[in-house]
Amino acid sequence: MLSACSTKAQKEFNEALKLQQNQKYDDAINLYKDIIDNHPKSKLVANSDVKLHECIDLIVKQGDELASKKNYIKAISCYENASKFKPTDDSIKNKISACKKLAIDTFKKDEPKLVETKSSEPKEIKITNFNNNSKISQMIVNWESAWESQDINVYRNYYDTDFVGTVKGKTMDYTQWMNYKEELFNKYSNITLASKLIDATLTKDKITVRFEQWFTGYGSSHYSDHSNKELIFRYSKDRGWLIISEKTRM
């Protein structure tokens, strides 16, 4: 029996090493934890403990790299992931707090000049070609990252208090929408989003963006859907671009 347990531990350790090399740190950590918890007499326990903490440090490093590139929302996601495994580590908590502040400050400072227009040009401009570095693409990425963070305080900073949202035929004001989203965040252990931009219409102080979105919620009740969305952003001198309308068609 001891030999069989040792063989299983070795197999798990080898698999964990491969996962770690492929930057699948969560999966690797779970295998290292399994060795530590379920094979306490294995000679691999000490190595597993070292490797487990190494994975956590690598997740934090990913967050640091993202933060250095000012991708604060995704950095927060990395730090919060690391914090799950080291909940008492104040240094990680401090990184989360600092990134949340930077994310909010950066969004507030966002400039309204998405495109330069002349007085002789049309008052309304339609865009159908996008790239990953375009301002509009980045706005959607940042908003989705806030959603994926499942932190209602980060998410709400993308919305104006005049907001009105419609989903599944139901219309909600700002407060109702935030309550609805908070319930959604608490329902799933993890949320992932993917989008494909269709077009954007620009006016003096508003942007209407239409796109397809794929949603997946992981947890005890797995759920996924595909919908067409429309977001309207309005520029505020105090807070930058804020969402004032969101419509979803399943």
Secondary structure as GFF3:
##gff-version 3
##sequence-region A 1 250
A	DSSP	alpha_helix	2	21	.	.	.	ID=ss1
A	DSSP	alpha_helix	25	38	.	.	.	ID=ss2
A	DSSP	alpha_helix	45	68	.	.	.	ID=ss3
A	DSSP	alpha_helix	72	85	.	.	.	ID=ss4
A	DSSP	alpha_helix	90	108	.	.	.	ID=ss5
A	DSSP	beta_strand	125	127	.	.	.	ID=ss6
A	DSSP	alpha_helix	135	149	.	.	.	ID=ss7
A	DSSP	alpha_helix	152	155	.	.	.	ID=ss8
A	DSSP	three_ten_helix	156	158	.	.	.	ID=ss9
A	DSSP	beta_strand	159	167	.	.	.	ID=ss10
A	DSSP	beta_strand	170	173	.	.	.	ID=ss11
A	DSSP	alpha_helix	174	187	.	.	.	ID=ss12
A	DSSP	beta_strand	190	202	.	.	.	ID=ss13
A	DSSP	beta_strand	206	218	.	.	.	ID=ss14
A	DSSP	beta_strand	223	236	.	.	.	ID=ss15
A	DSSP	beta_strand	240	249	.	.	.	ID=ss16
###
